[in-house]
Amino acid sequence: MQSRLQSSRYQRLHGLASAVLLTLLLSAPSSFAQQPAGDEAAQQAFNNSCRTCHSAKEGDNRLGPNLNKILGRKAGSLPDYNYSSAMKDAGFIWDEDKLSRFMVKPDEVVSGNKMQPYGGISPDEAAKVVAYLQAAGRR
């Protein structure tokens, strides 16, 4: 009798542990997938690909213009930066797609821009940089 009781308890405990483990396994990947590029990964992508020439701080222009609040801004419009004539005449507003494409292949978005020799990051890295710039623009 005691053996059946122990077996029954073991089966219930085993079933409960299995259910908990299954729940953790099923919920973990979706929670990771829902997270945008982590703050650290996004900042690292910006640092690796952009920080030498750009800043995300307002007014901090370097070799390239500052990228503070670039999303929603007219291309070539900062008053205190000397843009190429191609960028000044681009005639569009930066959005996520345009900015990502520019980072991947700058000359295909604005032919004759000053960033030509420096552009060319992967689409994945560009997406991380955009995520970083979005977060930095809200601060």
N, C-alpha and C positions, 0 to 999 in steps of 0.2 A: 504494500500500500504506500509506504513512504517513498519507494522508488518511483511509483507512478506520479506522486505529488511533486517530487523533485523534477521529474521529466516534464511535467506540465508547466512548472514554474520556469524551467529552462527554455521551453519552447516559447512561452509568452515573452520572456526577457529577450530571447534571440529575435523574435518577431519585432519587438519594440525597437531594439538596437538597429535592426535592418531598416525599419521604416525611417528612423532618424537619419541614418547614413544616406539612404536614398534621397530624402528631402534635402540634405546638405549638398549632395552631388548634383541634384537637379537645379537647385537655386543658385549655386555658386557661379556657373558659367554665365547665366543670364545677368547676374548682378555685375559681373565684369564687363559683359558686352554692352550694358547700358551706360557705362561710364565713358564719357568722352576721353580724349587723350588726357591722361592724368596731368595735374598741374606741373609736376616735376618733369614728366616726359615732354610736355609742350614747351616748357621754359628751356629745357635742354636742347630741343630742336631749334628754337629761336637762337639760343646762344651759339650753337654749332654752325648755323647757316646764315645768320643775319647780323648778329651783335657787333661784328667787326665794323660794319658800315652804318648800321641803323640802331636807334634806340626806341624804346616804347614810351619814353618820357617826353611830355610836351615841351617843345622848344629846344630839345637836345638833338640838333642836327649834327651829323657827322659827315662822312663822305657821301652818305645817302641821307634823305630826309627822315625825320622822326616818324614813327609809325603809330603814334598815339592817336587812337580813334580814327584809324584809316578807313575802317568799314563805314560806308555811308558818306565818305568825303569825296569830292570831285578830284580826279586824277590831276596832278601837277598844280595844286591850288594853294599850298602853304606859302604865305607871303614872304617868309624869311628863308627860302631855299631856292637855289639857282637850278631849276629843272632844265632838262633838255627841251628844245622846242617841240620835239615829238611828244613828250609827256604833257607839256603845257597845252598842246592842241589835241590831246587824246579824246576829250569830250565825253567821258563817261564817269560814273560814280563807282567807286570800289565796292564790290560785294564779295562774298566768300568765294564764289566760283571764279570770278575775274582775278582776284588776288591769288588764288591757288594756281590757276593757269599761268599767271605772270611769273610766279616763283619757279614753276617747272620749265617754262619756255618763254622767257621775257620778250624776245623779239617777235614771237607770234601774236602777242597781245598788243605791244606798242613797239613797232619797228623804229629803230633809231634811238632807243632809250639809253641812258648811261649805265644801266646795270648789265648790259649785254655780256661782258666777259665774266660776270660773277654769277649769273643765274644758272639754274639747272639742277634743282634738288628734286628728289623723288616726290610723287604725288602723296605718299604717306607722310613724309616729312612736312610737306607744304600744308597738309591738313592739320598737323600738330601746331605748326607756326600760326595758322589762322586761329586755332583754338586759344593759343596763348595771347594773341593780339586782342581777341574778343574779351577774354578775362581781364587783361591789362587795361582795356578801354573802359571797363566798368568801375575801376578803382578810383 
